[in-house]
């Protein structure tokens, strides 16, 4: 007969091993993130201290990260462009003037073909009149 106590004990042992493996993997990942932000990896240990972990969460979330301070130092401060980047070196392009209710193409119409005239119609230079016959395809 199957001993349910032994089976449940083995299942509990496997779950504990899986839980510990996931815990170690999570701690290693968090240490990597914290060190990439410029802090010491030892700050992760503060996550296990009650109330201190809550305070440190807000400190990390709203403080100026060391890696960002270093980046600003190399960039020479905040730039005038969007997101703190330096302004682009090229001139701004003029606004096309499109707006609601206005045409989305140039008012002069479409530009002419490179040769100055439209490409020839298959079978002739003029398309057939409405209701007329369709010219045969070239080579057919």
Buried (B, 14 or more C-beta within 10 A) or exposed (E): EEEEEEEEEEEEEEEEEEEEEEEEEEBEEBBEEBBEBBBEBEBBEBBEEEEEEEEBEEEBEEEEBEEEEEEBEEEEEEEEEEEEEEEEEEEEEEEEEEEEEEEEEEEEEEEEEEEEEEEEEEBEEEEEEEEEEEEEEEEE
